[in-house]
């Protein structure tokens, strides 16, 4: 009787053990499925299992060290950049003199007493007036250069930056000029300011045009035989 009861108890325990193992296996499978789902959500869409995600591909157009056509266009050099820098440097230098150096000189001169016969004071005040006027002139010139749009310079006629070859009909010799700003002018090198008598006469000319120019040395007659504009020279 006792042995039978013990046998029944062992049988019951075995059954319970099998039930617990079955539950444990079921729970384990569910956990594996959840882990698999989490991993799938963490992988970018379109990627396949077993392959590493290397991030977005870099476009060839955006490779480092290379500029797009539009970027290169915007970084083209400004032919007036050197002139503008030269003018700005002069403005800065004169502004420093006006605001720092001259006030000190005037103060020292005042300390000498009678201003009516004070040559140092008179010179400092005259210099102050001149520097003021010069700064105003340079700033106006900077403004004029800033308004110069190179795209408005004609492509079929002479203008700023053009190289123009003319025949001096009086002497029957060829002369080459380049039309430049007054800051760049150097007659010995053939750099003629567009504001000079010859420069004004050579503006808006085409090959074949004949020109008469009144100069301090007398009237000159030219014929344009060759023209290279600033656009052709770029």
Secondary structure as the mmCIF struct_conf table of DSSP 4:
data_model
#
loop_
_struct_conf.conf_type_id
_struct_conf.id
_struct_conf.beg_label_comp_id
_struct_conf.beg_label_asym_id
_struct_conf.beg_label_seq_id
_struct_conf.end_label_comp_id
_struct_conf.end_label_asym_id
_struct_conf.end_label_seq_id
HELX_RH_AL_P HELX_RH_AL_P1 UNK A 2 UNK A 42
BEND BEND1 UNK A 43 UNK A 43
HELX_LH_PP_P HELX_LH_PP_P1 UNK A 44 UNK A 44
TURN_TY1_P TURN_TY1_P1 UNK A 45 UNK A 46
HELX_LH_PP_P HELX_LH_PP_P2 UNK A 47 UNK A 48
TURN_TY1_P TURN_TY1_P2 UNK A 49 UNK A 50
BEND BEND2 UNK A 51 UNK A 51
HELX_LH_PP_P HELX_LH_PP_P3 UNK A 56 UNK A 59
HELX_RH_3T_P HELX_RH_3T_P1 UNK A 60 UNK A 62
TURN_TY1_P TURN_TY1_P3 UNK A 64 UNK A 65
HELX_RH_AL_P HELX_RH_AL_P2 UNK A 69 UNK A 74
TURN_TY1_P TURN_TY1_P4 UNK A 75 UNK A 75
HELX_LH_PP_P HELX_LH_PP_P4 UNK A 76 UNK A 78
TURN_TY1_P TURN_TY1_P5 UNK A 79 UNK A 80
HELX_RH_AL_P HELX_RH_AL_P3 UNK A 81 UNK A 96
HELX_RH_PI_P HELX_RH_PI_P1 UNK A 97 UNK A 101
HELX_RH_AL_P HELX_RH_AL_P4 UNK A 102 UNK A 110
TURN_TY1_P TURN_TY1_P6 UNK A 111 UNK A 112
BEND BEND3 UNK A 113 UNK A 113
BEND BEND4 UNK A 115 UNK A 115
TURN_TY1_P TURN_TY1_P7 UNK A 116 UNK A 117
HELX_RH_AL_P HELX_RH_AL_P5 UNK A 119 UNK A 146
TURN_TY1_P TURN_TY1_P8 UNK A 147 UNK A 147
HELX_RH_3T_P HELX_RH_3T_P2 UNK A 150 UNK A 152
BEND BEND5 UNK A 153 UNK A 153
BEND BEND6 UNK A 155 UNK A 157
TURN_TY1_P TURN_TY1_P9 UNK A 160 UNK A 161
STRN STRN1 UNK A 163 UNK A 168
TURN_TY1_P TURN_TY1_P10 UNK A 169 UNK A 172
STRN STRN2 UNK A 173 UNK A 180
TURN_TY1_P TURN_TY1_P11 UNK A 182 UNK A 184
STRN STRN3 UNK A 186 UNK A 186
HELX_RH_3T_P HELX_RH_3T_P3 UNK A 187 UNK A 189
TURN_TY1_P TURN_TY1_P12 UNK A 190 UNK A 190
STRN STRN4 UNK A 191 UNK A 193
TURN_TY1_P TURN_TY1_P13 UNK A 194 UNK A 195
BEND BEND7 UNK A 196 UNK A 196
HELX_RH_AL_P HELX_RH_AL_P6 UNK A 197 UNK A 202
TURN_TY1_P TURN_TY1_P14 UNK A 203 UNK A 204
TURN_TY1_P TURN_TY1_P15 UNK A 207 UNK A 208
STRN STRN5 UNK A 210 UNK A 215
TURN_TY1_P TURN_TY1_P16 UNK A 216 UNK A 217
STRN STRN6 UNK A 218 UNK A 228
HELX_RH_AL_P HELX_RH_AL_P7 UNK A 230 UNK A 233
#
